[in-house]
Amino acid sequence: MRFAKLVPTLVLVGFVVMACGGSGNGGTTSAKKIALLLPESKTARYESKDRPFFTAKLKSLGFDTNNLIYSNANQDAPTQQTQAEAALTNGASVLVLDPVDGAAAAAIVAKAKAKNVPVISYDRLILGTADLNYYLSFDNAAVGALQGTALLTALNGKANAKVVMINGDPADNNAKLFKQGAHSILDGKVTIAKEYDTPSWSPDKAQTEMQGAITAVGKNIDGVLAANDGTAGGAIAAMKSAGISPLPPITGQDAELAAIQRILAGEQYMTVYKALKAEAEAAATLAYDLATGAAVPSSMTNGKTTNNGAADIKSVLLTPVAVTKANIKDTVVADGFWTKTDICTSTFAAACTAAGIS
């Protein structure tokens, strides 16, 4: 009789435990947590594009974005390590990690693996670990090749052209790939007069580097291969300060608003547009599938892999696009990355009309 009286109570307790979710890594789908760990904020894209696109896509998939754990490491690898450990302690089911330092981030992957938490290497490749689940980025050697090709086009076959290269952060594996891709196009076709690697992708440091190049080479510089729009802005500031006019063609990357406006104004020759909305949304979808135990469609990677020095990592690689004044309307505006209102302020209204942005 005592046992019979206990049965309803035990059944009720069982239902309560099932409803609350008693198993590891977050319990029910609604209680799952996803961590987005971005590397820095000096590059405008991360806070203005990647984070909101990622968050919006998760919300559209039915994920409670109150359970999104977000951190930005402000270009400090130890800070990112601490943020990742905190995310794991707080019950993250998946880490989406854009590493400050690709090699150092392997330690984060090891800690996640110990908790059976999958890791997506976002935008930048995490190096030297076989436990990485996915890599999601662009074809980054192709980015540098686009920059090099565009610069050669702008130089129009000028013999013995002197080029300054302002590369990205040497701790960033993407920067190495951009540099590799650019050299594959430029080597043997131009003279690399000076070349720098720019710690933290800092525009201020790029400006100092360009000042040093002008001092060493003189003002007669034919072109500048800048790895992104921030470093391009720093190089342009240095050349303007030195009285260089007209400015030589200069490349960039990320299609930052200021860079698009500089292209319209004739101060920057090109940028590389990476469809960050597609990248962030793909990462959010992949993270959601991993968090909820859904099967990841094979079409997501199409069999692509990237070797990170320890293993061939399943990869989603998107295609970058070169943007010059001629195709701003058909790329960043057509995609809604920037609107006419964003770009065509009063200062740039005439340039927008001339470029057909109306």
N, C-alpha and C positions, 0 to 999 in steps of 0.2 A: 504493500500500500504506500509506504514512504517513497519507494522508487517511482511508482506510478505518478505520484504528485510532483516529483521532480522533473519528469519528462517534458511537460510543457515549458517549464522554466529553462531547461537546457536548450530546447529548440529555439526559444526566444533569444537566448544569449547567442546562439549560433548565428541567427539572422543578423543580430546587431554587429557581430564580428565581421561577417561577410559584407555588410553594408559599409562598415568603416574601412574595410580593406586592411587585412592583416599581413599581407606578404610584403616582401622587400621592394625598395625603389618606388615608393609612392602610392601603393594601394590601387584604388580605382583610377580610371582614366581622368576623372575630374580632379583628382588630387595629384596627378603627375606634375613634376616641375621640370622645366627646361632652362638651362643656363646659356646665356649669350655673353661671351667674354671678348670684348673688342680691345684693340691694342693701343689706340691713341686718339687724340682729338685735334692735333695740329693739321691733319688732313681732313678737310671739311666733310668728306663723304660719310664718315662713320656715324656721326650724330645726326646729320641732316638727311641721309638716305638709308644706309644699311639698317640701322636700328628701327626707324619707323616702318620701313617696308617689311622687315622680319616680323615685327609685332603685329602689323595689320594682317599679314597672311596667316599667322597662328590664330588670330581671332576669327578669321573667316572660316578656318577649319573646325571651329567649335572649341578651341582651347581657351581656358580661362587665363587671360593674360595677367591676372593677379599672381599667377604661379610662374611667371617668367622672372627668372633671376638675372639681373643685368648688371654688368660691371665694365668700366673702361679703365685700362691700366695706365693711361697717360705715359706710354712709352717706357715703362719700367718693368722689367722682367720679374724681379722679386715681388713687386706688387701684384702682378698677374698670377703668380704662384699662390699668393695668399688669397686672392679672390677666388681662384679655382678651388682651393681647399675649403673655403667657406661655402661655396656652392655645393660641394659634395657633402659637407656636414649638414647643410640645410635640405638635403634630400633630392638633389638634382638627379633626374632620370637619364638625361643626355647633356653632354657638354658640346656647345658649338663654340669652338675656340679659334680665334684669329691671333696667332702668337706674336708677341713682341719679339721674341728670339726663338727662331725655329728649332734650334738645337736644345735650348734650355727647356722648352715646352714638353720634351719627351718625358720629363719627370712628372708633369701633370697627367699625361696619358697613363703612366704607370700607376699613379694613385687612383685614377678613375677605373682602370682595369681591375685593381684590387677590390673595388666595390661593384664590379660587373656593370659599370656605367659606360656606354659607348661614347666615343669622341668623334666629332666631325671637325676636320681641319678646314677652317673657313678662310678663303681668299689666299692666305699664306700657308705654305706647306710646313707641317711639323716633321722634323727630321729624326732619323735614327731610331725609330721604334716600329716594331712589327704589329703592335696592338692597336694601331689607328684603324678606325672603321671605314671612314670615307674622307676624301679630299674633294672640296668643291671650290672651283676658282675659274679663272680664264686661262687661255693658252698664253702664258706670260712671256715666253721667249718670242712669241708672235707680236706681243706688245712692243718690245724693243725693236723688232724687225720693221714694224709699221712706222715707228719713229724715225729709224735710220733711212727707210725708203722715202718718207716724206721730206726729210732734210735734203737728201740727194736731189729730189725733184725741185725743191726750192733753190738749191745751188745751181741748178741748170747746167751741170757739166763743167763748172768752173775748175780750171786746172789748179792743182796744189792748194785747194781750199783749206784754210785753217779752222778747225773745229775744236770747241771746248766741250768736254763731257762732264755734266753734273749728274752723277749717278745717285741712287738712293742709299738707304741705310745698309751698311755691310752685314748687319745681323739679320736682315730680312731676306729670306731665300728668294722672294719675288724680285727684289732689287738685283740679285745676282743673275736671274733669268732675263730681266729687262736689259741689263748690261750685255749679257751674252748675245741676245738677239740683235741689239744695236751694232755690236762689233761685227757680227756676221755679215752685215750689210755695208758698214762703213770702212772696214779695214781694207787697205790697198787702194781705196778710192778717194780718200781725203787724208789730210795730215791731222792727227789728234795732237793739237798743240799743248793742251793741258787736260788732265782728267782727275776728278775728285770723287770720293765716296762720301756721302753726306749723312753724318750721324743723326738719327731720329727724324730723318726727312725734313729737317728744320729749314724753313725759308730764310731765316736769319743767317744760318751757317752757309747756305747756298749763296747768299749775297756776299758774304766774306770770301768764299771760294772764288766767286766770279771777280771780285776786286783783286784777288791775288793773281788770277789769270791775266787780267788787264795789265797789271804791273809787270808780269813776266813776259807777256807776248806782245803787248801794245794794244792799241785800239782797233787795229786792222784785223778783226776777227770776223770770219765769214759765216759762221753758224754756231749754234749752241744746241747740243743734245741734252735737254733737261729731262730727267726721268719722270717727273710729275708736275702738276700745275703749281704746287707750292714752291718747288725749287725753281721752276721757270719764273715765277713772280720775283723771287729773290735775285735771280740772275738779271732780270730786266731792270730791277731797281738799281743794281750796281752799274749797269751800262748807262742808264739814264744819268746817274750821279757823275759818271765819268765823261758825260757829254757826247756819248756815241749816238750819232744820228745820220742816216736812218738806222734803226736797229736791225741787226742781222736776223735771219729766220731762226726761230727757237721752237722747240717741241715741248710737249707736256703730256699729261695723262690724268684722267679722272673726270674730264669735262666739268670742272668746277665752274660755277657761275661767273666768277671773276675772270677765269680763263676764256670762257666763251665771249665775254665782253671785250677782253683784250684782243681776241682774234678778229672780232668785228672792227675794232679800232686800228688794226694793223700792227699791234705791238707783239703779238704772238702768232706764229704761223699755223700751228696745229695742236690738237690734243688727241688723246685716245679715249674714246667713249666705250666704257664697259657698262653693259646694261645691268646696273646694280639692282634694279627691281627684280629682274629675272634671277639674279644670283641669290639675293636675300630670300626671295620666295621659294626657290628650290631648296635652300638650306632649311627654311622653316618647315616645308613639307617633309623633307627627309628626317628632321628632328622629331616631328610629330609622329611619323610612322614608327620610328625607333622607340619613342616613348610609349606608344600605345600597343606595340607588338604587332603592328600591321606589316605585311610583306612589302618590302621595297621593290617597286617595279623594276625589272631588268632594263627597261628603256631609260631609266634614270641615268645609267652609266654607259649603256651601249657597249659594254665590254672594255671600256677604257680604264687604264691603270697608269699610275705615276710612281716611279721608284723614289723612295725617300731615303735611300741609303741602307735600309734594313729590310724592306719588302716592297712588293708592287701593291700599291694602295688603290682600291676601287675609286674611280674619279669621275666627277662631273665637270667637264671643261667647256666653258662657253667661249664664244668668238668675239674678240675685240674689233672695234671699227675706228679707222682714222677719220677725224673730223677737221675740216678746214672751213674757211668762210663759205665755200661753195656748197657745202652740204649740211650746214647747221640746221636749216629748216627741215631737211629730210631725215635727220637722225634724232638729235636731242629734243627738238621741238615736236616732231611727229610722234615720238614715244611718250611725250608728256613729262620727260625728265626735267626740262625747264619750259616754262610757258613764255609766250610773247611778253606778258606783263612782267615776268621775272627779269627777262633779258633787256627789253626795250624801254629802259628808263629814259628820261629826257636827254641825258648825256649821249645815249646810244641810239636815239630814235632815227636819225638820218642814216646811220650805218645799217640799222635793221631794214629800213626801206630799200637801201641799195642791195642788201643781201636777199631781198624777196621775203623777208619775215613780216607778214602783215596779217 
